[in-house]
Amino acid sequence: MPTISVKLTQVNDATTAAQIRNHAIDIDRPEAKGGRDKGAMGGELLLASLGGCFNSNLLAAVRARDLDIDDIAIEVSGELAEAPARFAAIDMVVTSAFADRAEFEKLVKISERACIVANTLKGSVALTVSVG
């Protein structure tokens, strides 16, 4: 079975460095939360991972159909639960000025089904994906 791996190392008392293939990402907290603000927090990266994974699949679907869509925007927001610390709900809104809304909605559904991160989160958090 295929696997995906990342390596993480401590940088200082608040920052972690993630090595992902040839890419490095610093993970930290804002100063107001005791960090050094050298990078995004893990929860923010989880939301970015969801949006990035989804859009990667969406762009692949667009290319496969030879469509001309170049203005996709995605906003992902997470509602936090009180305890334990986690996302209670995540909302992702996908927008584009693409004229054929029905086709765009179909592409969004295809992308949602293909997204590893979305599939992992479903069942653990109330995840909604919509076209704005």
N, C-alpha and C positions, 0 to 999 in steps of 0.2 A: 504494500500500500504506500503511495507517495506521501512524503512529509514535507512540511515547510518549517524551517528553523531560523531563529534569530539569536544573536549572542548579545548579552548585556553585561556591562561592567560599571562599577561605581567610579564616578569621576571625583566627587567630593562629598561633603556631608549632606548634600541635598540633590545632587545631579547624577543621573544614570545615562550612560551612552549605549545606544542600541546600534549594533552593526547588522545591517540587512543587505546581504549580497555585497554590492560595492557602495552602499549608501550608509551614512551615519546620521543618527538622529539623537539629539539630546532630549532627555525627559526630566522635567523639574516641576516645581510648584512656584506660584507667584510669591513674591517676598511677603505679602500679607498672610500667607499660609505657611511661612517658615522656610520657604525655598529661596533660591537665588534668581529665579525667573530666567534661566538659561535655555529653557525649552518649554514645550507644551506639556500639560499634565497628561497622565495616562488616559483619563476619561475623555479628554479632548482628542487624543490620538485615536481612541476607539471610534469616536464619531467620524473623524477624518478617514479612518480605515474603512468604515462602512461606506461613506460617500465615494471614496476613491475606488474601492472594489466595484461598487455599483456602476460608477461612470466608466470604468475600464470595460466592463461588459457591455454597457450601453454603446460606447464608441465602436466596439467590435461588431455589434449588431448593425449599427449605422453603416460601417464600412462593408459588411457582408451584403448589404442591400444596395450599395452604391448610392446612398442618399446624400444630399447636401445639407447637413446640419452642422453648424459651427458656432452655436451660441448657447450651448447647454449650461445651465447653472443649477447648482444643488445646494440646498440649505438643510443641514442636519442639526436637530436640537434634541437634547435629552433632559427629561424630567427626573430629578433625583428623588429617591426614597429617603426617608429619615434614618432608618436603621434596618438592616446593616447598610453601609454605604454602597449604593449601586444605582443604576438607572432603573427607574420604574417603567418608563416609557421612552421611546425614541420615535421622532417624527422626521421624515425625510421628504422634502418637497423638491420636485424636479421641474424646471421650467425651460422653455425654448419657444422661439417665435416660429418654429416650423409650422407651415400652413396646414398640413394634414394631421389634425389633432388625434383622430382615431388611430392613425399609423403610429404616432408618437406614443400614445397610451399603450399600444401593443408592444412597442419596443421597450417601454418601461417595465411591463410585466415580464417580458422575456429576460431582461437584465436582472430583475429581482430574483427570478428563479435560478439564475446562473451565478449569483453573487455568493461566494463562500462565506463572507462575513455576515450577510443578511441571513443566510441559512443557519449559521451557527447561533445567531442571536434569537431567532424565532423559537418560541417555546420557553425562553428565559426572560424575555422582556416583551412588552406590548409594542411591536414594531409596525408602523404604518408608513407606506410609501404612496405618494400621490403626485399628480401633475398639477402644477400651479398655474 
